Amino acid sequence: MSEKILVIGAGMAGIMAARTLHDAGYDVTILEARDRLGGRTHTDSSLGNTV
């Protein structure tokens, strides 16, 4: 049975940490407060242009 790890935050660092831990054999769960992944990195099209 592998150790269980909880990663808080699904920004770039959290996602990479989770992947690295998963690849090393850990059972990883990611906890994210928002309804999307990526942290502060996201696409915004609210003004008609994609940024």
DRENPA-597720 format. One line per field, with one value per atom (N, C-alpha, C): x, z, y; residue number from 1. Coordinates in Angstrom, 2 decimals, always signed. Layout:
<atoms>
x: (X:...)
z: (Z:...)
y: (Y:...)
bati: (NUM:...)
</atoms>
This chain:
<atoms>
x: (+0.85:+0.00:+0.89:+0.62:+1.43:+0.93:+1.83:+1.44:+0.51:-0.40:-1.35:-0.84:-0.89:-0.43:-1.57:-1.77:-2.75:-2.00:-2.22:-1.64:-2.72:-2.44:-3.41:-3.10:-4.02:-3.85:-3.48:-4.22:-3.99:-3.46:-2.59:-1.85:-0.72:+0.14:+1.24:+2.11:+2.47:+3.33:+2.63:+1.35:+0.61:+0.44:+0.14:-0.03:+1.28:+2.39:+3.68:+4.11:+3.85:+4.18:+3.38:+2.09:+1.24:+1.71:+2.08:+2.55:+3.85:+4.78:+6.06:+5.86:+5.01:+4.73:+4.03:+3.08:+2.38:+3.35:+4.24:+5.23:+6.18:+6.36:+7.23:+6.49:+5.20:+4.46:+3.52:+3.36:+2.45:+1.01:+0.07:-1.36:-1.70:-1.92:-2.03:-3.47:-3.92:-5.19:-4.89:-5.51:-5.34:-6.61:-6.44:-7.56:-7.47:-8.52:-8.53:-9.80:-9.67:-10.81:-11.69:-11.08:-11.84:-12.44:-13.27:-13.91:-13.09:-11.82:-10.94:-9.51:-8.70:-7.28:-6.47:-5.25:-4.34:-3.99:-4.65:-4.33:-4.62:-3.63:-3.80:-3.64:-3.25:-3.10:-4.43:-5.02:-6.27:-6.50:-7.48:-7.85:-9.05:-8.99:-10.09:-10.57:-11.83:-12.42:-13.57:-13.61:-14.76:-14.93:-13.87:-13.97:-13.96:-14.15:-14.20:-12.88:-11.79:-10.47:-9.97:-9.35:-8.80:-7.43:-7.27:-5.99:-5.54)
z: (+0.00:+0.00:+0.00:-0.91:-0.99:-0.02:+0.35:+1.25:+0.53:+1.29:+0.72:+0.96:-0.08:-0.02:-0.46:+0.26:-0.11:-0.56:-1.81:-2.34:-2.31:-1.65:-1.54:-2.60:-3.54:-4.61:-5.92:-6.97:-8.29:-9.26:-8.76:-9.65:-10.30:-11.00:-11.71:-10.75:-9.61:-8.65:-8.05:-7.69:-7.11:-8.08:-9.33:-10.34:-10.58:-10.68:-10.90:-9.69:-8.48:-7.28:-7.25:-7.56:-7.57:-8.60:-9.77:-10.81:-10.41:-9.86:-9.43:-8.34:-7.38:-6.30:-6.83:-7.74:-8.34:-9.09:-9.88:-10.63:-9.71:-8.48:-7.50:-6.72:-7.03:-6.42:-5.29:-5.03:-3.97:-4.48:-3.56:-3.84:-3.57:-4.62:-4.50:-4.73:-3.87:-4.03:-4.07:-5.03:-5.14:-4.64:-3.78:-3.25:-3.82:-4.52:-5.14:-4.75:-4.37:-3.92:-5.08:-6.23:-7.37:-8.19:-9.16:-10.00:-11.24:-11.23:-12.37:-11.88:-12.72:-12.41:-12.98:-12.51:-13.09:-12.19:-11.06:-10.16:-10.81:-10.83:-11.42:-12.94:-13.50:-14.95:-15.55:-16.40:-17.04:-18.28:-19.08:-20.29:-19.99:-20.42:-20.20:-21.54:-21.84:-23.08:-22.80:-21.61:-21.20:-21.99:-22.58:-23.35:-24.85:-25.27:-26.69:-27.28:-26.57:-27.02:-26.05:-26.59:-25.74:-25.25:-23.94:-23.32:-22.46)
y: (-1.18:+0.00:+1.24:+2.18:+3.40:+4.45:+5.34:+6.43:+7.39:+7.98:+8.94:+10.36:+11.18:+12.56:+13.47:+14.58:+15.59:+16.83:+17.25:+18.48:+19.54:+20.65:+21.74:+22.78:+22.95:+23.92:+23.25:+23.57:+22.98:+24.01:+24.89:+25.79:+25.01:+25.70:+25.03:+24.22:+24.80:+24.10:+22.89:+23.05:+21.94:+20.78:+21.09:+20.05:+19.31:+20.05:+19.41:+18.59:+19.10:+18.33:+17.03:+17.12:+15.93:+14.92:+15.39:+14.47:+13.80:+14.58:+14.03:+12.98:+13.29:+12.34:+11.09:+11.27:+10.13:+9.23:+9.85:+9.08:+8.33:+8.84:+8.18:+7.09:+6.90:+5.80:+6.17:+7.46:+7.89:+7.96:+7.79:+7.94:+9.40:+10.20:+11.65:+12.11:+13.02:+13.71:+15.20:+15.92:+17.37:+18.04:+19.04:+19.81:+21.23:+21.67:+23.00:+23.74:+25.00:+25.81:+26.28:+26.50:+27.01:+25.87:+26.22:+25.20:+24.87:+25.25:+24.97:+24.77:+24.16:+23.98:+25.14:+25.31:+26.28:+27.45:+27.58:+28.70:+30.03:+30.90:+32.23:+32.23:+31.09:+30.97:+30.52:+31.35:+30.98:+31.84:+31.46:+32.19:+33.06:+34.32:+35.26:+35.78:+35.60:+36.09:+37.06:+37.63:+38.43:+39.72:+40.26:+41.50:+41.26:+40.02:+39.70:+39.24:+39.44:+38.98:+37.92:+36.89:+35.84:+36.26:+36.24:+36.61:+35.45)
bati: (1:1:1:2:2:2:3:3:3:4:4:4:5:5:5:6:6:6:7:7:7:8:8:8:9:9:9:10:10:10:11:11:11:12:12:12:13:13:13:14:14:14:15:15:15:16:16:16:17:17:17:18:18:18:19:19:19:20:20:20:21:21:21:22:22:22:23:23:23:24:24:24:25:25:25:26:26:26:27:27:27:28:28:28:29:29:29:30:30:30:31:31:31:32:32:32:33:33:33:34:34:34:35:35:35:36:36:36:37:37:37:38:38:38:39:39:39:40:40:40:41:41:41:42:42:42:43:43:43:44:44:44:45:45:45:46:46:46:47:47:47:48:48:48:49:49:49:50:50:50:51:51:51)
</atoms>
